[in-house]
Amino acid sequence: MSQFATAINCMDGRVQLPVIEWMKKQFNVDYIDMITEAGPNKVLLEGTPEQLQAIQAKVQVSYGPHGSKVIAIVGHHDCAGNPIPKDEKVEQIKQSVELIRSWGLEVKVLGLYVNKNWEVEPVTEI
């Protein structure tokens, strides 16, 4: 049986592979369901109710049929969709983790930041 994890990640193609590779190694899973938005932290915290519902619906597919046990919310350096300093983005990531935890899913939720070298840095406990 294949094992899945979930990443709510930026649509920016530069961050896809680093996040996929890191999560596969860190959590010993086969696949990463990628839910993408331009600046996903900003969308989660400041988006419309419809945007939030769309993300939640995709998370439910990953959580339900795919059985994902891990959800990561990702922010990154040089994000066109959410062009704010790293310290502000890290705070948004932490707030987004709390929001996702409030959805009541039995999963590990963590925050990740992809730095200027396209390396994944955990923002919250793994």
HUNOR-V357563 format. One record per helix or strand of 2 or more residues. SS is the DSSP state (hx for helix, st for strand). FROM is the first residue (numbers start at 1). LEN is the number of residues. Records with the same first field share a line. If there is no record, write none. Layout:
SS=FROM-LEN, FROM-LEN
This chain:
st=4-7, 31-7, 70-7, 108-7, 120-3
hx=13-15, 40-7, 49-15, 86-16
